């Protein structure tokens, strides 16, 4: 792990990522409700959270992948969750717990590489984020009452959402930022 020392620029960029995503998360709340309502009408409401969770998990991997510093995935998710809560998000203070769980799930992926291989860490974070958040849903939302086949489908839907939004889309955003020279950092 090379540069772990924080600079003011890093803190400002982390805060900006968290704040931008807090607005995105807040705007996702009504979209989630619409998706949930539509899926409830056909008996598939449990899939609403699985299909949309990837959006709520983007701040952490983006911050970690761009800033390349330990702890940034967790901090960015917490800032995003706090911002969503203060904007008046549907879930109130419970949003902070979700941010903590989602940020920790993402952070574990980067930790597994010893914060040395950020590209691999990003892809591992999609898997660890899926496992950690799914385990939380299993406890919190009563997923233990579903039969095994349903659990497998929910897990796959969750992983696809996180892989797309918090993996592919984050990688694409980082490449655009790199090409724009906005970050002014060397390639890893």
N, C-alpha and C positions, 0 to 999 in steps of 0.2 A: 504494500500500500504506500503510494508515494505521498501525495500532498494532503495531509489530514488537518493542517492548520487552517482555521477559518479566517477569512478576510471579510471586511464590511461588504464587499461586492457579493460574496457568497450568501451572506445573511439576507441581503436585499433580494437577491434572486430567489432564494428559498421562500421568503415572504411573498414575493410576487406570484410564484407558482401556487402557493397555498391560497392566496386571495383570489386569483383567477379561477382556480378550481372550486373555491367555495361558491362562487357565482354559478358556475356550471352545475355543481351539485344541487344548489337551490333551484335552478331551472329544471333539473331532472325530476324533482319531487312531483310536480303535476303530471309530467309525462309518465312517470312510474304509475301514478294513480289511474291514468287512462289505460295503460297496458294491463294493469291489474284488473280493472273493471272488465275489459274486453275478454281477458282470459278466464275470469270468474264465470262469465256467462256460458263458457263451454267446459267448465269444470277443471280448468288448468291454472288456477290462480297461483299455485305454488311456484310456477315457472316465471312469474313476473319478476321477482327478485333475482332469480338465476340469470335471466336474459339481460338484465340491466346493471348488475353489480360491477361489471367491468368499467363502466363509466366512473363509478364512485371510487374506483381503485387506481385511477390514473395519476394523481398528484404524486404519490409516493415513488413509484418507479421512475417517473419523469425527473423528479428532483434528484434521486439517487444516480440515475444514468447521466444526467447533465452535470451535476456538481461533483460526483465521484467522491463523496465523503460519507463515512459511517454515520448512521442515524438520520440521514436526510429523508429516507422513505417514511419513517415513523413521524418525524417532525412535520413534513409536508402534509401528510394525511390528517394530523391533528389540527394544523392550521386550517386546512380545508373544511374539516368537520366543525371547528369552532366558528368559522365564518358562515357556514351554512346555517348553523344554529342561531347565530346572531341576526342573520337575515330573516329569520322566522320560518325555518324549515319545519316540515310536518312532524318530525320526530323529536323536536326539542332537545333537551340535554342528553337524551339517549344517543344522539348523533355523536357525541364525544366518545362514548364507548365503542360505537361502530368504527369511528376513525382510529381509535387505538388498536382494535383488533385487525382492521384492514392494513394499517401501517405496519404493525408487527408482522403480519403475514408476508407482506412485501419485503420488509427488512431482512427476514430470515433467508430469503433467496440470495440476497447480496452477501449476507454473512457467510453462507455456505462456501463461497469462493474466497473467503478471507479478504474481501473487498479488493481483490486483485484483477479479476476478469469480469469487467462490468457488463459486457455483452452476454456472457453466460449467466451472470447474476440476474440480468433482466429476465431471461427466459426461465430461470429457476424461480424467480419471484412470482411468475404467473402460476406455477405449480404450488409453491408454498402458500401463496395468497389464497388459492383455491382451497387447499386442505384446511388451513386455519379458519377461514371464514365459513367453510362448510361445517366444520366441527362446531363452531359457535352456533350456527343455525340448527344443527342437530340438537343441541342442548336448549337453546333459547326458543326455537319455534316448533318444537315437538316433532322434528323429523323422524324420531325413533318410532313414531306411529305409522310411518309409511312402510310398505313392503319393499323388499330388497330391489326389485326391478325399478320401482319409482325412485328410490335413492340413487341408483346408478344413472338414471336419466337426468335427475336434478343435478348431480355432480358433473355430468358431461356438459349440460347446458351452462352451468356456472363456469366451468373451465373454458369453454369456447368463448364466453363473454369476456372473461378476464384475459385470455390469450389475445383476443382481437383488440380490445380497448387498451389494456394495461401492458400489452406486449407489442403487437404489430403497430398500433397507432402511436404508441410512445416512441418506438424505434424510428418511425417515419418522422415524427415531430423533431426528434433529436437530429436526424439527418438534415432536415430543413434548417434548423438552427445552426448546425455546423456549416452547411453550404452558405448560409447568409453571413457568416463570420460575426454574427451577433454576440456570441459568447467569447470569441477571441481566445479559445483554448486549443491546445494541441490535440491531435487525434490519438485515441487510446489503442 
